Amino acid sequence: MISQKLLSYTLYSKCHKYVQIVQCRNIQVTVIGAASEIGKNVALLLKLNSLITRLHLYDDDNTVHGIGLELARTPGGPTVTSFTGDNFLPPAVRYSRLILMVSRIPRKLGYTRDQMLAANALPVQKICRTLPEHNPDAFFAISSNPINSIISFASALLNNYKTFNKYRLFGITNIDTARARALLGNALNVNPRHLHVPVIGGHSDNTIVPLFSNILPSHYSITQNQAETLTRLLRKSGNEVLNLKVGIDAATLAMAWSINEFIEHLLEALCGGYSIVNSFTANPHFGTKFFSGPNKVGPTGIIETCSSFVMSEYERSLLDQAVPIINREVAQGEDYIREIEASKYF
């Protein structure tokens, strides 16, 4: 179980990467949903990553071929190939060490969790049906909302196909830590890249629990009133962006940036080292089946999940309120399998 001491050492040792990264060979990454607004931005950022050899872009939307051609004719970085249509999903994912799935339907004003689950469950179902035969050992990272339900839904599907590996399925929640660092950096008037704030719980408004009492480096601190204010700001950040964009677009740029940062850490692990990533994954240490927090990842997947933190009374209260919500939303994802199985799509 990952300890706070290890987390501190990992993130703030002088070299940061205290395990040497061996030379990478043949790292192929697949982006599912690459024609979406988030997907396009992620693909552009991944084109700049020197650790990736081949970048596969898949989408049901034929415009993915234009995106692929545009990036393929941009100098440097991985070779880029685009795919579309059900028949081309297997070659799109085959041999990829990491498969990333981004939302085809992003968060929108007025959308309920049920609507988001219904919109994004079918694409997740399709990839979960493909992976067992064509790439059962890949890291599978999902950034489709609602994360708290989608991850349990995907795990239940993969379990039905007898290929669920709890160490290689990630719900990407790095956006929460990225926003927490940005808000804290502004409050402290320091560069947020020099800060770390564990964000635990889940990835819905009432389950996001930032631990501002655990700021690293530890010589930084804020008052209780500041912590409560920043927590409220963090929890409503997504809705604020939606409102300011008049509901026509989600936080696509922030999501793409945070997904790219998450993938950078996973690639370090795949290349022979290990990294700390914030993800919603199988974790029973807090009274839930799945839980979001900083987890240690190595070349074979998750090595240690977060297990305990020293918290303020306020943070403990937030977590106590979040746990039953997380359990309810996880159960909603698991239960949704029955609805999908009864549909014509399964």
Sequence and secondary structure as in RCSB ss.txt:
>XXXX:A:sequence
MISQKLLSYTLYSKCHKYVQIVQCRNIQVTVIGAASEIGKNVALLLKLNSLITRLHLYDDDNTVHGIGLELARTP
GGPTVTSFTGDNFLPPAVRYSRLILMVSRIPRKLGYTRDQMLAANALPVQKICRTLPEHNPDAFFAISSNPINSI
ISFASALLNNYKTFNKYRLFGITNIDTARARALLGNALNVNPRHLHVPVIGGHSDNTIVPLFSNILPSHYSITQN
QAETLTRLLRKSGNEVLNLKVGIDAATLAMAWSINEFIEHLLEALCGGYSIVNSFTANPHFGTKFFSGPNKVGPT
GIIETCSSFVMSEYERSLLDQAVPIINREVAQGEDYIREIEASKYF
>XXXX:A:secstr
 B HHHHHHHHHSTTS  S        EEEEETTTSHHHHHHHHHHTT TT SEEEEE SSTTHHHHHHHHHTSS
SSSEEEEE SGGGHHHHHTT SEEEEE SS   TT  HHHHHHHHHHHHHHHHHHHHHH TTSEEEEE S HHHH
HHHHHHHHHHTT   TTSEEEE HHHHHHHHHHHHHHHTS GGG B  EEE SSTTTEEE GGG BSTT    HH
HHHHHHHHHHTHHHHHHHHTTTS  SHHHHHHHHHHHHHHHHHHHTTS EEEEEEEE  TTSSSEEEEEEEEETT
EEEE B      HHHHHHHHHHHHHHHHHHHHHHHHHHHHHTSTT 
